[in-house]
Amino acid sequence: MTAEPKNAKKTLRIILDSNALFVPLQFKIDIFEELKTLLNMNFEPVLLSHVRRELEKLAEEGSPKMQKNASYALQLAEKCRLVEANKDFAESPDNVIVEVAREWNCPVFTNDRQLRKRLRDISVPVIYVRKKSRLEIDGRI
C-alpha cells in the first residue's frame, strides 16, 4: 500500500437535502462554515437536480413565506455543485438522495427524520442540526 503525498487533498462530497438549505434561516447557522469546522477537511457541497427542482417548485407555488425561504435556499444552492441525477423526475428527491448517497458512499446533510433513518439503515453518514445550534455527524466518514 502506498502512502498518499502529504499535499494530496481529498475532497469529500456532501449531498444536501432541501431542508439543509433552510438551516441558516431557521437556526441562524452558516452551514458552509459549520461544515468546514465539523469535517476539518476539504468538502464539496452537492445539490442533486431533483432537490433543486423541489426548491424551484416551492419558490413558485409555496405559501408567501415558503416562496421567500425557498428563493433564499436557491441562492445558497449556487455555492453547491449541481449534479444531474440520471433518475426519473417523477421519483421523490428523498429516494434519489438515498440511491446516489449509496452509490457514491458519501454523507448527506438533512434534518428530515425519515430520510435520516433510511440513510442510517444503509450505513450512510448523516449530518444534521443538533440542539438548534450546531451540526453533528451520525456515522463515520
N, C-alpha and C positions, 0 to 999 in steps of 0.2 A: 504494500500500500504506500503510495507516495503522498507526502505532505504537500498541502497547498502553499504556494508562496504567501508570505505574510501580507503582501499588498493586495492579494486577491480578495475582492469584495463579493460576498454572496448577497443577492437581493431576494428577499422573501416577498412573495406575492400575498397580499391580503385581500380577500373578496369582501366588499362592503355591501351589506343589505341596505335597503332604502332607509330603514329606521336609524341606521348608524349616522346617516347624514342629517338627521333631525336632532342628534345629541347636542350640538352646540346651541341650538335654540332652547331645548328642554332643560339642559343642565349647566349651560354656560361653560362647557368644556371644549377646548381646542383639540379636536380629535387627532389631528396630524401631529401636534406637539406631544400629546399624551402617548400616541403610538410609538413615537421616536423614543420617549423615555421608557416606556414599558418594554419594548423589544430590544433596545440597545443594539440595533443592527440596521443595515440598510433594508428598506422595505419599499414595495411598490403597491399603492392602493389601486385596486382593480374594481371597476364598475362593469357589470355584465349588461349587455344590451337590453335584456328583459327587465332589469331593475331600472335602467334609465327610462324605458318606455312606461313603466309603472309610475315613476315620478312625473313624467310629462303628462300622463293622464290625470294625476292628482292636481297638477298645476292648472289644468284646463277645466276639469269637471268637479273638483272638490268644493267643499264649503269655502267661503271667502278666506277664512283663517288658514285652511289647509292649502289653498292656492298660493297664499303668501309663503307659507312654510316650504311647500314643495318647490317653489321658484328659488328660494334661498338654497335648498338642498341641491338643486340643479347647478347653481353657481359653484357650490363646494365640489360637486362632481367633476368640474373642469380640472381639478387637481388630480383626478384619477385617470388611469389608463382605461379607455373604453374598449371592451373586448366583445366582439360579436360571438355569441354562443350559437353554435350550429344546432339549434333546437327549434321546435315549432313555437311560434309566438303565442299559441293558444295555451301552452304549458305555463303553469304558475311560476313566478320568479323564484319562489322557495324551492320548488322541485329542480329548477335549473341550477340554483346555487348548490344544492346538495350534490347533484351529478358532477358539476365542474370541480367543486372542492374535493370530492373523492378522486376524480381523475387527476387533478393537479397535486393532490396531497398537500393542500395549503390551508391555513386558518381562515376563518370567516368572522367578521365583526358584525354582530347582530344583538339586539335586545329582545328579539322575538322568542318567547319561551318554547313554543312548539318547535321552531326551527332549531334552536339550541339543542333540544333533546334529540331531534333527528340526527344532527351532526355528531353529537357525543356518542350516539348509538353506533356510528360507523367510525369512531375514533378520530374525528376531525377536531382539531383545537378550535375553541370559540373564544373570541374577545368580546367582552360585554361591559356595561357600566355597573360599577359596584358602589353601593351607598350614595348614589346620585352625585358622586364627586370624583371618581377615578375609574380608569379602565383596569380590567383584570383578565387573565387568561385562564380558561378551563381546559386543561390538556397540555401536552408537551409539544413544543415547536422544535 
